Structure formats: C-alpha cells, structure tokens
C-alpha cells in the first residue's frame, strides 16, 4: 500500500514542480480538465437525446400520449360547456 502512496506523491510533486517552473503547464492542465468535462457532458447529451435510443423514444411517446389525453379531456369539457343550453 505504501508503494501506491509513494507513486501518487511522486506524480503530484512532479506535476507541481512543472506548474511552478512553467505556468503554461498549469493552463494546459486546466484546459484539458475543462475539455474532459465538456466531452463527458456531450456524451451524456448524445445518450439522452439520440433519436434511436429506445428510452428516449419511450419517454417522448409517453409525453405525447399524456398531452393528447389532456387535450382530449380539455376539449370535451369545453365542448360540453359550449353546447349546453342555458
């Protein structure tokens, strides 16, 4: 277990020395971390909203069916109220 900690310590110390010596290394690491986050978010969006994804199709169909049921319900109520004689 100590070998693991020595390896991590040596990697982070080398990285810290490089950042202190050259500020561009720190900027590069920051940009690469941001790029990684953007790529992960992109992958999540692709998975969630791709049209061939069966889960996405199911949720879209479910929402459309729910909206049509609600619309039919609203139209029946409105037509009943408008056709009744007062």
C-alpha positions in Angstrom: 0.0 0.0 0.0 2.9 2.4 0.6 4.1 1.9 -3.0 0.8 3.3 -4.1 1.1 6.4 -2.0 4.7 7.0 -3.0 3.7 6.8 -6.6 0.9 9.2 -6.2 3.1 11.6 -4.2 5.8 11.5 -6.8 3.4 12.1 -9.7 1.8 15.1 -7.9 5.1 16.5 -6.8 6.5 16.3 -10.4 3.3 17.9 -11.7 3.6 20.7 -9.0 7.2 21.4 -9.9 6.3 21.6 -13.6 3.5 24.1 -12.8 5.8 26.2 -10.7 8.5 26.2 -13.4 6.2 26.9 -16.4 2.8 28.5 -15.9 1.7 27.2 -19.3 1.6 23.7 -17.9 -1.0 24.8 -15.3 -3.1 26.4 -18.0 -2.8 23.3 -20.2 -3.9 21.0 -17.4 -6.8 23.4 -16.6 -7.9 23.4 -20.3 -7.6 19.6 -20.6 -9.8 19.1 -17.5 -12.4 21.5 -18.9 -12.2 19.7 -22.2 -12.8 16.4 -20.5 -15.8 17.8 -18.6 -17.3 19.1 -21.9 -16.7 15.8 -23.6 -18.5 13.9 -20.7 -21.4 16.3 -20.9 -21.5 15.9 -24.7 -21.6 12.1 -24.3 -24.5 12.3 -21.8 -26.4 14.6 -24.2 -25.8 12.1 -27.0 -27.0 9.2 -24.9 -30.1 11.0 -23.6 -31.3 12.7 -26.8 -30.3 10.4 -29.7 -33.5 9.5 -31.6 -32.6 5.8 -31.9 -32.3 5.4 -28.1 -35.3 3.3 -27.0 -35.6 5.0 -23.7 -35.7 8.4 -25.4 -38.4 7.2 -27.8 -40.4 5.7 -25.0 -40.3 8.9 -22.9 -41.2 11.1 -25.9 -44.1 8.8 -26.8 -45.3 8.8 -23.2 -45.2 12.6 -23.1 -47.1 12.9 -26.4 -49.8 10.4 -25.2 -50.2 12.3 -21.9 -50.5 15.6 -23.7 -53.1 14.2 -26.2 -55.1 12.7 -23.3 -55.1 16.0 -21.5 -56.0 17.9 -24.7 -58.9 15.5 -25.4 -60.1 15.9 -21.8 -59.9 19.7 -22.0 -61.7 19.8 -25.4 -64.5 17.5 -24.1 -65.1 19.8 -21.1 -65.1 22.9 -23.3 -67.4 21.4 -25.9 -69.8 20.2 -23.2 -70.0 23.7 -21.7 -70.4 25.4 -25.0 -73.2 23.1 -26.2 -75.4 23.2 -23.1 -78.4 25.5 -23.3 -78.8 28.0 -20.6 
